[in-house]
Each structure stands twice: as C-alpha cells, then as structure tokens.
Amino acid sequence: MKKLLILLLTASLCLGAEARRVSGSVACGSDALAGVIVTDGANFTTTGTDGKFKLDVAGDARFVYIVSPAGYQPDFSTGAPQFYQPLTKAKKYHFELNRTADGDDFTLFAVSDPQMKHERHLKKFCKEPLQDLTEQGQAHLAKHNTVGISLGDQGWNELEIFEPYKEAIAKTGIPFYSVIGNHDFIQNMGGKAAEATYEDHFGPANWAFWLGKDLVVGVNNIRFRGEVKDPKVSGKYTEGYPEWTMDFMRGLLEYVPKGTHIFIAQHSPTYRWWKDVYIVNGKELIEMLDGYKVDFLSGHTHIFNNHRYTPDIRDHNPASICGTWWETIWCNDGTPRGYLIFDREGENLSWYWHNIDYPDDFQVEFIARGESRFNPDCYLANVWDYDEDWKVEWVQDGTAMGTPELVADVSPTFIEQIEKKFGDKPIPKYKQPRKNIHYFAVKPSKDASVIEISVTAPDGRHWAKEFNLK
C-alpha cells in the first residue's frame, strides 16, 4: 500500500510538471511578423509567415515571451518592456509590437547598480541621474533608436522599491530593460524561487531582443542560495550562470547566425580579475560564444574595469551610477558616477563613459606628486575606462619614456569626498577607498625639470598634462 501511494504521488507530480502546448501570434497592427523567436526560457520556436507560433512550454515555466525583432519594440510605458506574458491556463497568447525608427544605427546605455534601498535613495536617483538619463535619452532618440539597460541591483534587498523605480525610469521616454542582481532576489530563498518578485515586476530573468543587426541579451548570472531568515538581510550566492541560464543561451544561439554582434547584459563580470578566476560556467559560456562578436556588460563591483577574453569577446564592467552607494558623486575606486554609452554607426561600434556631474571630455584625472595616498612619490593618470586599445605615454625633458607603469591606486578626489561625508564617523568597509588598476604612475629622475603624461582614447580623443618639477 505504501509503495502504491508513493507511485501515485510521483505520477501526480510528474503530471503537474508535464509540458503543454500553447499557440499564439506576433503582429504590429495588421502586419503579421514572421521569424520572431518565441520561448518559455528553455524551449524555442519561431513564428511562421502568418505570424503564428506553437510552443511546448515546460510545466515549471512562468512566462511565454518573444525576442523582439529589429525595427519593433514592445510597449515600455510601465518602466518594464512588455515582451512577455505570464503563463496561465490560457492556450493562446498574442503579442502586439510597435514600429521603431528605420535603420540599424542605435545608442545603448549601460547603467550599473542604481541600488536603492529606500525612499531617500530613490529621491537622489530622481535628481541628477534620472534627469541626465532623460536628457541623454531624448537627445539620442532624436537621431536613432535608443535603449537603456540597468545591469542589476535596481533594489537593495527591500524589493518594494521596484515599482517606484519603474515609474521613475519610464520618464526617460526610452525602453529600459533590467537584469537581476544579487540584491534583487528574495533574500531568504534560493534557486529559481528567489527570482519570483523580480520576475513579477520585470519579467523573465533571461531575455533578448534585436537592435538593428545586433542582438541584445540579458541573463541571470547569480547562483542564489538565500540561507538567511530575514528577507531584508543579504542572502548568500555564488557568482555564476545557473543551468537554466546556460540552457537559455544554448537554445537562443541556435537561432543566431555566427558572426553576429551580441551584447550580453548581466550583473557579475565573467572574470574576477582581483582573484584571477572565472565565475561558475564562465569559461563554458565564452566557449559557447566562439564565432560571435561579443561585448559583455556587467555591474556588481561598483568600480570600473575592462577585460578582453578573446579578440572578439570583451567585458565592460562600468562603475555605479550611484557613486559610492549614494554617499559621494565618485565611486570608491576613483571613477566619477555615470554610465557607458554605446553608439552604433554602420559597421562602427564605439563607446565612452558619460559623466553625470562633469563634461564628457573629462575622461582622465591627472594626479600630482604627493597627492596619491598609495603612490605618493609618483605623478599619475587615472584612466577609468582604460583597456589595451588606449595609449598612455610620458615624456621627460623632451625624451619619450614609453608607457608608464600600471599600478593600483585610488583617486584623492574620492578620498576627500568620502572623508568629508563621514567626518569623525567610521566609514563602512565597503564604502572605503578601494584600489583599482586603471592608474598609470610616473616616477621622474631626481634631476628632471619637466614631464608630460598623455592619454589617447581608441577613438582619437587626447588628453595631456605637463608638470613642472622645479
């Protein structure tokens, strides 16, 4: 009898988890849209010439959703683009898209870690940062399609902030997508269940859409465990791609031609340079992307670093839009708060760090001898968006000296800001100055009279500073 009950229970559970078939259509007004990718996150299909589809959805799937095709976009007036529909008992699902501007050129904003815990943070976000995003969004939208992505940690454990955040970001007037960060999970839960509140507000944690000829993908790369009792206390996790993210990427890439340029938006960088390790499944994903041109966009660290995995795959890890957790307007590695702006013009893809509080021609901080806490005997150039395509050189008394030494340091500007903010109070450890490796140090000869440090960006922009030593 006991064995019979176990068999019946097992059969019941299997039946509840069985896949079922749904159907639907994708259209823009009276125009049926063919070739649109449709998925439940694990299973994939495309629409036929009549814009219709049939899809077998997994028993545990929460959504049916689409990869919006180039030239079209879903409604985004709520602050979360509606490319998805919750799976119900319904058998049919219709997706209505809106036409965008013609052409393959675009602008993409990559915004890292708004990280708002409460109303005070939201009010700070809604001042200069949101005003700037709105102004920039409208300026670029006047030229071509413009889209924003928030790279995780929209909230800070207290997930009630999601809805007011969406109301705020909708004011930019451009589609703003999001990825899930470790502070966006239900902190006292683990696995897929911990994604539920995020997905209720923003939709599936893994998604994609076409932007011109480029594919933009958003993925969850936090393996969340929870393991705490209080949902407002930070839960435990490991940086890495869960198996369902890897399954999503495998299925999606079956429909993406080799040679396509792909943006992959995620929360954690794939490579942790300060530990010289890849996150879980990081190398496997990079291998999966062989044959594509890829720019990873990641947040999480609140500091700025770039890393190239292969000649065609690189990771941009921009600093936070919130500065140092809303305490200062510089991040604690010495990057002014802002966000990355990518511009596609024909075959050319370029990007630059957009400052919120400074003109965009401020891309280098020159630091005189004695001003650095960690390299006080040196003159430095703080080049926060540095990668190997930048050129940094120095000259001593008219003689070219080559490339300065790359060192770890922190901006004296940030140190001044954070010490002024906290005064005699102790600075929390995570808000203290944090060394980073985008500083170039020059130590002149004792008898030198003049040195010059020059910095040239990949797009030809140039900065130089002369220091008189006598």
N, C-alpha and C positions, 0 to 999 in steps of 0.2 A: 504493500500500500504506500509506504514511504517513497519507494522508487517511482511509483506511478505519479505521485504528487510532484516529485522533482521533474519528471519528464513533462508533465502538463505545464508546470511553471516555466520551464525552459522553452517550450513551444510557444507559450504566450508571449514571453519576452522577445523571442525571435520574430514572431508575427508583428509585434509592435514596432520592431526596428526594420522591417522589410521596406525595400524601396517601392515607390509607386510612380506611376507615370502621370505627368502633368503636361499641359499644352498651353499655347498662347501665341501672342503676336507682338511685333515691334513695328511702330509706324511713326511718321511725322505728318500729322494731319491725315490727308487722304493718300499719302505716299507710303506704301509698304517698304520696309527696309530689309533687304536681303543680306545674307552673310554676316549677320550680327551674332557674336558669341554669346551664348546663354549658359548659365551654370548654377549649381547649388553649392559651389565651393569645392566639390570633388568630382562631379560628373559634368561633362560639357557637350554642347551641340551648337549648331548654328541655324539661323533662320533660312528658309527657302526663298525662292523668288517671290513668293506671295507674302513674305514677312512673317510666316508662321513657323512654330517650332513645336517639337515634342521632346520631353526630357524626363529621364528616370531619375528621381530625386531620392537621396538616402533617407532612411527612416529618422535619423537624428538631425537632418538638415533644418535650418531655421529660415532660410531665405531662398528664393529664386531671383537671380539678378543677371544683368547684362554687362557686357563690355561695350560701352557706348562707342559707336563708330566715328571716324573722323568727319567733322562737319556738323555733328549733332551733339546735344548735351541734354541731360535730364533737368527737370526743374530743380533749382537750388535756393529757392526763396526762404526755406526754413533754416538755412545755415548748414544743411547737410544734403548734398545732391542725392536725389531720389532715383538712384539707379537700381534699386532693389525693392522687392515686395516680400513681406513676411509670408511664409508658407502656412496656409490654413487648410481646411478641409476642401476648399475650392479646387476645381480641376483645371481652371483656365486663368491665365494671367496676361494682362495686356500692358505693354509699356509704350508710353507716348513721349516722344523726344521733340526738342525744339532745334531749329536750324541755327547754326552759328555763322560767323563770318567765313567767306570763302578763303581758300589759301592754306598753305601748310606752315606758314610762319606763326610764331606764338611767343608769349612770355610765360614763364613759370616761376612762381615764388616758392621758395623752400624755407619754411618758418619753423624754428626749433623751440620746443619746450615753453609754451606760454605758462604752464604750471601755476594755475590759480587755485588757491585753497579756499578762499572766501571772498566776500563782497569787496573788501579793501583791495585785494589783488585785481579783481575784475574792474574796479574803478580806475586803477592805474593802467591796466591794459587798454581801457577805452579812451584814454587820453592820447598821448603822442603815438604809441604803437598802432592803435586802430586807426587813428586819423591819418597816419603815414601810409598804412596799407591801403586805405580807401583812396587817398590821393594818387598813389602809385598805380593802383589797380585801374582807376579810371583813365589815367594818362596812357597806360599801355593798351588798355582796351580800345582806345580811340584809334590805335594803329592796327591791331590784330587780336586774335583770341588770347585771352589771359586767364590763367588758372592759378589758384593757390593751394598749397598743401601744408598742413600742420603735422610735424613729424613726431607726434606723441606727447603725452603728459599735458593734454589740454587741462586736465584737472590735477588734483594733488590729494588723492585718496577720498576726498569728500565729493562724491560724484554728482551731487545736486547742482554743481556749477555747470554741468554740461548744457543744460537748456539755456541759461542766460548767456553762456559763451556762444552758442549757436545764434541767438538773437543778435549778439554783437557782431559776429563775423559776417552775418548776412548783409550788414550795412556796407561792406566793401563793394557790393554790386557785382562780384565775380564769383564763380564756383569755387568753394573752398572745401577740399577733401581733408580727411584726417586719417592718421594711423594710430593704433593703440600703443600707449606707453605703459611702463610698469605701474605708474600711479593712476592709470585709467581702468585697472581691473578692480573687481570686487576683492578687497584685500584679504578677507578671511576665507576665500575659496580658492580652488585650484583647477587647472585644466581649462577645457572649453567653457565650463560653467562660470568661470571667473570673468569671461568676456561679455556676459549677458547684458549688463547695464550699458556698457559701451555700445554694443550692437543695437540695443533698443533705441539709442539716440542717433547713432551714426551709420548703422547698417553693418554688413559683413566686415570682419576684420581683415580679410583678404579680398582685394578688388582690383580692377583695371579699367582703363579707358584709352582710346586713341586720341592723340592730339596731333593733327596733321599726319605725317608719316611716322611719328614717334609713338611708342606705347608707354603709357604711364601705369605703373603697378604699385599698389600699396599692400604691404604684408605685415603680419604679426611676427616679430622675431624675439618675443619674450616668452620663455617657457615658465609659466607662472604656477607656483605651488601653494601660495597662501600661507598656511601653517601659523596663523595668528588668530586670536579670538576676537579682537576688536577690528571692525572693518575700516576704522579711521587710522589704524596703525599700519605702517608699511609692511605688506606681506613679502614673502620670500620668493625668489625667482632665480633663474639662470638665463643669461643672455644666450639666445639660440633660436633656431627655427623649429617650431613644433612639427610633428609629422604631417599634420593636416595642412600646414603651410607648404611643406615640400610637395605634398600631393597636388595642391592647388597649382604650384609653379609647373610641375610636370605636365599636368593636364592643359594648362594655358599655353605653354610653349609649343604644344602640338599644332596650334593654330597660328603661330607667329613665324614668318619666314626668317631664315638665317640672314644675318646682315642687318636686321632691324635695329635701330637705336632704341634702347629701353631705359627709362628712369625707374628705379626701384626705391620707393619711399618706405622707410622703416624707422623703428625707434633707436635701436642699438647699432653702432657701427659693426661691420662684419669682422673686423680685425681690431683687437685691443692692443695698440702699439705699446702702451706702458707695461704690458705683461708679455708681449710678443706671443700672443695666442689668438687663434680664431675662435669665434663663438661656435656653439654646437651646430653642426651641419653647415657651417660657413664655407669650408672648402668644398663640400659636396655641391652647394648651390653655385659656387663660382665655376666648378667643372660643368655643371648643367648649362651654364650660360656661355659655354665655348661656342664661338661662331657669331655671337651677338656683340654689339657695341653697347656698353652699359655704364650708366652713372648712378651709383647708389647715393641716396640722400638720407642721412641719418642724424639723429639728435642725441638725447640721453646724457651726454657728457657735460653739456653746458659750456664747453670750450671748443676751440676751432682747430681742426686737423684735417689734412687730406692724405689719402693713401692710394697708391696705384697697385693693383693686383697683377694685371697683365697690360700689354699695350692698349687693349680695348676695354678694360674694366677698371674703373676707379671709384673711390668712395669719398664723397664730400661730407664732412662732419661739422656743420656750422655751429657756432656758438648760439647762445639763447637770446631770444627776443626780450626776455625779462631781465637782462643784465644778470646781476648776482641775486637771483630769487627776489627781485623787486626791491632790493636794498640800494643798489647803485646802477648807474647807466652804463657801466663797463662790466663785462664778465670777469670772473676772478683769475683768468689766465692772461688778461690784458687785451681783450677784443671789445671794441665798442658794441653795444647792443645793436641789432639789426637783423637782416635776413639775406639769403642768397637770391639773386635774380638771374635766371637763365633766359637768354634770348636766342631763338632760332630764326635765322635769316637764310633761306635756301639751304645749302649744304653746310653752312657755318653755324656752329653752336658755341656761344660764348657765355660767360657768367662773371659776376662780380658781387662783392659784398656791399650791400646797401646799408649805409648808416642811418639810423633814425635821428640822431642828435647832431650829426656833423654832415658837411657836404660830402658827396660821393668821391671827390678827389682826395679825401683823407683815407688812404689805404696803408699808410706806413707811419709808425711813430718812431722818431729818432730820439735816442736817449743819450745824454751827455755823460762823460766820465764822472763817477761819484753819485749818480742818481739811481743806479741799479743796486738793489739790496743783495743780489746774488752774484753779480759780476761787477763789483764797484770799480775795478781798475780798467774797465773797458768802455768804449763807445758802442752803442748797439742800434740795430734797426729791428723793430718789432713788425714783422710782416705776417699778419694773422691768416691771410688766405694763401700762404705760400704752398707751392708744390714744385716739383722738379722742372716745370716749364717756366718758372720765374728765374730772373737773373739778378743776383746780388753781387756787387763788386766794391772794392775800395782802392783808393789811391793815396799814397803817402808822399808828400813833397814832389808831386808830379810823376811819381813812379807807380805804375799799376801793380797792385799787390794780390790780384786774384780774388777769389771768393772768401769772405770772412768765415770764421768758424761758426757752425750752427750749435747753439747752446740752449739750455733750459733756463728760463727766467720768468719774471712777472713784471708787468708794467708798473712803474712808480705812480702813474696816474690812478690806476685802480687802487693801489695801496693807500694813497691819500684819501680816496673816496670812502673806502670801507672803514678806515680808522676814524675818519670824521663822523661817519654814520653811527658807529658804536661807542665812540668816546672812551670812557673808562670801563664800559661793559665788556665782558669777554665776547669775542667773535666766535660764533658756532664753527666747528671744524670744517663743515662743507662750504662755508662762505669765506674761509680764509684764503689768502693768496695761494694760487696753485700754479706751480711751474709748468710751462709748456715749451715745446721745441720748435717755435717759429720765431726765434730771436737769433740775430747774427751779431757776433761780438768781434770787435777790432781792438787790439792792444798795440798802440803805436810804439815805435822806438823811443828811447829816452830823449834823443836829440831831435825828434821830428818837430816840424813847425806847423804844418797844415795837413789835415787828412780830409778826404771826402768819401762818404758812403753813398752809393747809388743803387736804386732798385728799379727794375724794369719788369712790368707785368707781361704775360703772354700776348696780350692784345696791343702792346707797344706803349702803354702809359708809363711814364717815367717820373721818378722822384729822386732828389739828391739833396744831401745836407753836407755843408762844409763846416769843419770845426777848426778854429784857430787855437793852437796848443800853447802858444807863448803869451 
